[in-house]
Amino acid sequence: MARLLSADLSEPIDCLIVGGGPAGLTAALYLARFERRFLVVDAGDSRASWIPTSHNIPVFADGISGQEILLRQREHLARYRSEVTHGTVTALRRVEGSFAASVEEAGGISREVRARRVLLATGADDVEPDLPDLPDAVRRGLVRYCPICDGYEARGKRIAVIGHGDRGLGEAVFVARTYSRDVTLLTLGQGMHLDAGERERVEKHGIKVVHEPVTGLDVEDARITRLRTASGDEHRFEVLYSALGLKLRSELALELGAEHDETGALLVDEHNRTTVPGLYAAGGVVRGLDQVVVAMGHGAMAATDIHNRCELPTEEEVDGADSSA
């Protein structure tokens, strides 16, 4: 059955989904329609909720906010009498052919959930720039994190990219060659040495580089009126993109020995299986293109594979049967 209440937890469930963002809620929808026993545990801090408006979600031609996406996904899931538990999974371990998860629910309730398979859709956190009044600027869509999502709406505008190193330079070049010829890279005081090849890229795309820390950001009437640096210089931009990277929420998988890249992003196969048997990962915690529609696709693929493998014994159960033969 799709709907799962506390009374249903005496036996291992088919799947525990950790995270209620686009990936986790898509997986939940699929598992609900497959009539599987599952539980979604969500801490309520999906990065998607910070998206002011995304214009590259198919079907939503006028754009849709991240909060609206999550609301519609939850409403869709509710049609199948499926629940989302507000809480946090604080630990995950392997026990007798399944997983045991320690869940801290809202209100201080603690319990253990056993699941034959687990899908981590825990996402990531943006490394935030040290800017005055940042939350307000993000809500207004003046400081953004995804030029793929909304760069089209900023085409031809004065754009600043906040970052340094390969990531900052790479995003500045992407914005300059795709959307605007007026792009400035703000390193926020971080030293950034450009080799000959990097200088050539900067010059080719007309990117200006400002190395000084930012000391002030003035916003009026939903626009940035001026940005001040430590030297007292003032700059004017219409849009700021932050390219400082992500902090992956992959700790639960890493503690189980899942393979990952140098950033902590989990490595998965074509079915979104990690290298830990029975453990899946989807969305921003996985190495790949960080997009809402990609996360939804991950959730769909993982849930379908979980359903197809639910009738099969777990690897530990197979090993146990072989050893007793």
C-alpha positions, 0 to 999 in steps of 0.5 A: 500500500502507498499510504504508510502510518506508524503502525505499518513500521513493524516490518521493513518497508520497501523504500525509505526516501530521504528528502522531499525535493523534486527528486524525492517527491517524484520517486514517492509519486512513482512508488505510490502508483506502484503501490509500494510501502514507503516513507518520505522523510523531509527536513523542509529545506530543499534548495528548490524552495529558493528558486524565485521563478524558473522558466525552463520547466517544460509545460510552465511557459510563464515560469514557476517558482520552486515553492510552487513546484514543491507544493504541486508535487505534494498535492499530487502525491496526496491523491494517493493517500501518501504522507511526507514526514517532517524530520531528519534522518540522523543515521543510516546503517545496514542490518540483516539484509536491510537498512536501519534509519534513525529518524528525528521527527518534528516535535522531538519524536525519535524512532527507527525505520527499517527499509529494504532499500533507501533512496537519498534525495538529500540535495545540496546547499549553496555556498553563499557569498558574503554579501549584505542583505543576501536573503532579500536579494535572493528572494527578489531574484537579484542574486541567483544561482543557476544561469541555465535556469533563468539566464535567458531572462537576463540576456543582454543585461549587466551581469556579475558572476561571484566566484573564483577558481575554475568554477567561477571562471567557467560560469563567467565564460558560460554567461558571457558566451551565452547571454551577455557581453557585459559580464564581470567576475567578482572574486570577493577578495580571493586571490585568483591567478590567471594562466595564459589560457585563462587570460585568453578566455577572459579577453575573448569574451570581454570579461572584467575581473574585480578582485576586491571584497564587496562591502555594500549592496544597495537594492531599490525597486527590485533592482541593484542600484550599486555595489561597492567594493573595499576601495570605494569603487561603485559598480552597477549590475542588473543581475548577480550570479553566485558560483561559489559551489555546493556543499553536498548532503552526502554524509549518510551515503559516505558513512556506508562507503558509497563512492563519490567524486572529489566534491562529495557528489555520489556516483551512480549507475544508469538506474541511480544505484550507488555502489552500496547495494540497495542504496540509491541516490537522486537529484543534487546529491548525484554528480551531474547536471544540477537541474529540477527536471534532471532531479525528477528524472533521477527520482523516476528511474530510481523508483522504477528500479526499486519497484522492479527489484522489490520482489528480489532478495537483497544482496545480503539475503542472497549471501545468507542463503548461500552460506546456509546451503 
